[in-house]
Amino acid sequence: MCDDSLSTTRVPGEPTPYEVGLAEIAAGRRTVLKLGGAGLVFSSAAAVATGATGVATEPAAAAGKNLRTTKKRAYVLVVDGCIPSEIDSGLTPNLFAMRNEGYRYSRASAKPIMETLPNHTMMMTGVRPDRSGVPSNTIYDRQEKVIRTLDRPSDMRADTIIERLNRKGLRTGTVLSKEYLYGIFGTRATDRWEPAPIIPVSEHAPDQFTMDAALAMLEDLDPHLMFVNLGDVDRVGHSDYTGPLGLKAARRAALLSTDTQVGRFVSALKSSGKWEDSMVIVLADHSMDWSKPQSVITLTSVFEEDPFLAGKFVIADNGGADLIYWTGPKRQRAKALKKMRRLARATPGVLNCKDPESRWMRCGPEAGDLVVFCKAGWRFSDPDPIRSNPIPGNHGHPATRPIPFFISGGHPKVPRSKASPTVAHTLDVAPTVADFFGIRKQPKGGYDGRSRL
């Protein structure tokens, strides 16, 4: 099933990210802070540094060169689901100005699978899913034998730039509008916003409240790195039934609103004097596509009609991509995949089938045995063609690879009014932030991305 459908992939009885957060506070590993005079709730790391799973680590000041006196500030603003051409639409004057006045990459793209969790994870780790353990929003967990969302801190195996800055004595903050983002990033930042109010079904906090929290964190905590997800453009885009008609009425309104919130943030940086010491990276995690009601693909019924495959596979639906897991005998795997490829390719709306561990994909074993992408204008809905994924807005497939990506801010290291012909990726955020702060040592195995400064 798709994370953006009306269904849920939470394991019954599993604690929510909020329940985990409450347990952390009760155990003394987090402290509740109320900032900004508006009842905004943040949690802050306790005096003893802890890892994302609560395991004590060395104090920040003891880990190499201490940078805490630096005036540099880095902000990563993710306009979730934004299409690059939308910045030229006249609906986003603040984003348009930042892009044209800064350093822009007009050929930027997300990496597979083009979903929220893997690409936000790539932004902060700088490594591909085969190293981070996060290939998609939804997987089939072979150990637990359940389809679930990757919303646990332990799901992300790779070190993040957040933790690397913490170890250098810097303060970090996350302001993430979506429940599962809040969940997977856990307590990695020294300060994090507890997103609220959460809209039912969409499971995200509106951009107005998200930006209120970002501004409160900016003023009261002043982190060296702040990671912000603005979810309205994505969430509204999913449910915009005028999208397949080319109107995108609700999405246009969301773009106007989100751009206003970005303008508030830039104004705050400039009025506080932080702009001159700042780098602001603005990008999306994926773009968006729309499908008509009849343009639905359901591979469950196709595979079940084959006697050899029936009852021996699981599909984790990610909207534009179906992750296929063979659950039958290992000796039959090669034959099964051959059949699955043949049947999938013959299904209307299917674009192609990919090996999740191929050089182009690099999604790792968590992504299953086969990834099937849909064509533009189509969507997967498994296992039920009507109820599993009823909404028209969709991503995860190659049509949703293009993203906006530009670097702004007033720090001298940020190029002015320049455009690069090279291809930038979500993977490049972490190495760019590391370069900005002068952190030369790379994580074990190196970055898969590169600095874009």
Secondary structure as the mmCIF struct_conf table of DSSP 4:
data_model
#
loop_
_struct_conf.conf_type_id
_struct_conf.id
_struct_conf.beg_label_comp_id
_struct_conf.beg_label_asym_id
_struct_conf.beg_label_seq_id
_struct_conf.end_label_comp_id
_struct_conf.end_label_asym_id
_struct_conf.end_label_seq_id
TURN_TY1_P TURN_TY1_P1 ASP A 3 ASP A 4
BEND BEND1 SER A 5 SER A 7
HELX_LH_PP_P HELX_LH_PP_P1 ARG A 10 VAL A 11
TURN_TY1_P TURN_TY1_P2 PRO A 12 GLY A 13
HELX_LH_PP_P HELX_LH_PP_P2 GLU A 14 THR A 16
HELX_RH_AL_P HELX_RH_AL_P1 PRO A 17 ALA A 26
TURN_TY1_P TURN_TY1_P3 ALA A 27 GLY A 28
BEND BEND2 ARG A 29 ARG A 29
STRN STRN1 ARG A 30 LEU A 35
TURN_TY1_P TURN_TY1_P4 GLY A 36 GLY A 39
STRN STRN2 LEU A 40 ALA A 45
BEND BEND3 ALA A 47 VAL A 48
STRN STRN3 THR A 50 THR A 50
TURN_TY1_P TURN_TY1_P5 ALA A 52 THR A 53
BEND BEND4 GLY A 54 GLY A 54
STRN STRN4 ALA A 56 ALA A 56
HELX_RH_3T_P HELX_RH_3T_P1 ALA A 60 ALA A 62
BEND BEND5 ALA A 63 LYS A 65
TURN_TY1_P TURN_TY1_P6 ARG A 68 THR A 69
STRN STRN5 ARG A 73 VAL A 79
TURN_TY1_P TURN_TY1_P7 ASP A 80 GLY A 81
HELX_RH_3T_P HELX_RH_3T_P2 PRO A 84 ASP A 88
BEND BEND6 SER A 89 LEU A 91
HELX_RH_AL_P HELX_RH_AL_P2 PRO A 93 GLU A 101
BEND BEND7 GLY A 102 GLY A 102
STRN STRN6 TYR A 103 TYR A 105
TURN_TY1_P TURN_TY1_P8 SER A 106 ARG A 107
STRN STRN7 SER A 109 SER A 109
BEND BEND8 PRO A 112 ILE A 113
BEND BEND9 GLU A 115 GLU A 115
HELX_RH_AL_P HELX_RH_AL_P3 THR A 116 THR A 125
BEND BEND10 VAL A 127 VAL A 127
HELX_RH_AL_P HELX_RH_AL_P4 PRO A 129 SER A 132
BEND BEND11 GLY A 133 GLY A 133
BEND BEND12 SER A 136 ASN A 137
STRN STRN8 THR A 138 ASP A 141
TURN_TY1_P TURN_TY1_P9 ARG A 142 LYS A 145
STRN STRN9 VAL A 146 THR A 149
BEND BEND13 ARG A 152 ARG A 152
HELX_RH_3T_P HELX_RH_3T_P3 PRO A 153 ASP A 155
BEND BEND14 ALA A 158 ALA A 158
HELX_RH_AL_P HELX_RH_AL_P5 ILE A 161 ARG A 167
TURN_TY1_P TURN_TY1_P10 LYS A 168 GLY A 169
STRN STRN10 THR A 172 LEU A 176
STRN STRN11 LYS A 178 LYS A 178
HELX_RH_AL_P HELX_RH_AL_P6 GLU A 179 PHE A 185
TURN_TY1_P TURN_TY1_P11 GLY A 186 THR A 187
BEND BEND15 ALA A 189 THR A 190
STRN STRN12 ASP A 191 TRP A 193
BEND BEND16 PRO A 197 PRO A 197
HELX_LH_PP_P HELX_LH_PP_P3 ILE A 198 ILE A 198
STRN STRN13 ILE A 199 ILE A 199
TURN_TY1_P TURN_TY1_P12 PRO A 200 GLU A 203
STRN STRN14 HIS A 204 HIS A 204
HELX_RH_AL_P HELX_RH_AL_P7 ASP A 207 ASP A 220
TURN_TY1_P TURN_TY1_P13 LEU A 221 LEU A 221
BEND BEND17 HIS A 224 HIS A 224
STRN STRN15 LEU A 225 LEU A 230
HELX_RH_AL_P HELX_RH_AL_P8 ASP A 232 SER A 239
TURN_TY1_P TURN_TY1_P14 TYR A 241 THR A 242
HELX_RH_3T_P HELX_RH_3T_P4 GLY A 243 LEU A 245
TURN_TY1_P TURN_TY1_P15 GLY A 246 GLY A 246
HELX_RH_AL_P HELX_RH_AL_P9 ALA A 249 SER A 272
TURN_TY1_P TURN_TY1_P16 GLY A 273 GLY A 273
HELX_RH_3T_P HELX_RH_3T_P5 TRP A 275 ASP A 277
STRN STRN16 SER A 278 LEU A 283
BEND BEND18 ASP A 285 ASP A 285
STRN STRN17 ASP A 289 TRP A 290
TURN_TY1_P TURN_TY1_P17 PRO A 293 GLN A 294
STRN STRN18 VAL A 296 ILE A 297
HELX_RH_AL_P HELX_RH_AL_P10 LEU A 299 GLU A 304
TURN_TY1_P TURN_TY1_P18 GLU A 305 GLU A 305
BEND BEND19 ASP A 306 ASP A 306
TURN_TY1_P TURN_TY1_P19 PRO A 307 GLY A 311
BEND BEND20 LYS A 312 LYS A 312
STRN STRN19 PHE A 313 ASP A 317
BEND BEND21 GLY A 319 GLY A 320
STRN STRN20 ALA A 321 TRP A 326
BEND BEND22 GLY A 328 GLY A 328
HELX_RH_3T_P HELX_RH_3T_P6 LYS A 330 GLN A 332
HELX_RH_AL_P HELX_RH_AL_P11 ARG A 333 ARG A 345
TURN_TY1_P TURN_TY1_P20 ALA A 346 ALA A 346
BEND BEND23 THR A 347 THR A 347
TURN_TY1_P TURN_TY1_P21 PRO A 348 GLY A 349
STRN STRN21 VAL A 350 LYS A 354
TURN_TY1_P TURN_TY1_P22 PRO A 356 GLU A 357
BEND BEND24 SER A 358 SER A 358
TURN_TY1_P TURN_TY1_P23 ARG A 359 MET A 361
HELX_RH_3T_P HELX_RH_3T_P7 PRO A 365 ALA A 367
BEND BEND25 ASP A 369 ASP A 369
STRN STRN22 LEU A 370 CYS A 374
HELX_LH_PP_P HELX_LH_PP_P4 LYS A 375 LYS A 375
TURN_TY1_P TURN_TY1_P24 ALA A 376 GLY A 377
STRN STRN23 ARG A 379 PHE A 380
BEND BEND26 PRO A 383 PRO A 383
TURN_TY1_P TURN_TY1_P25 PRO A 385 ARG A 387
BEND BEND27 SER A 388 ASN A 389
BEND BEND28 PRO A 392 PRO A 392
STRN STRN24 GLY A 393 ASN A 394
BEND BEND29 GLY A 396 HIS A 397
HELX_RH_3T_P HELX_RH_3T_P8 PRO A 398 THR A 400
STRN STRN25 PRO A 402 PRO A 402
STRN STRN26 PHE A 405 SER A 408
BEND BEND30 GLY A 410 HIS A 411
TURN_TY1_P TURN_TY1_P26 PRO A 412 LYS A 413
BEND BEND31 VAL A 414 VAL A 414
BEND BEND32 SER A 417 SER A 417
STRN STRN27 LYS A 418 SER A 420
BEND BEND33 THR A 422 THR A 422
HELX_LH_PP_P HELX_LH_PP_P5 VAL A 423 ALA A 424
STRN STRN28 HIS A 425 HIS A 425
HELX_RH_3T_P HELX_RH_3T_P9 THR A 426 ASP A 428
HELX_RH_AL_P HELX_RH_AL_P12 VAL A 429 PHE A 436
TURN_TY1_P TURN_TY1_P27 PHE A 437 GLY A 438
HELX_LH_PP_P HELX_LH_PP_P6 LYS A 441 PRO A 443
TURN_TY1_P TURN_TY1_P28 LYS A 444 GLY A 445
BEND BEND34 ASP A 448 GLY A 449
#
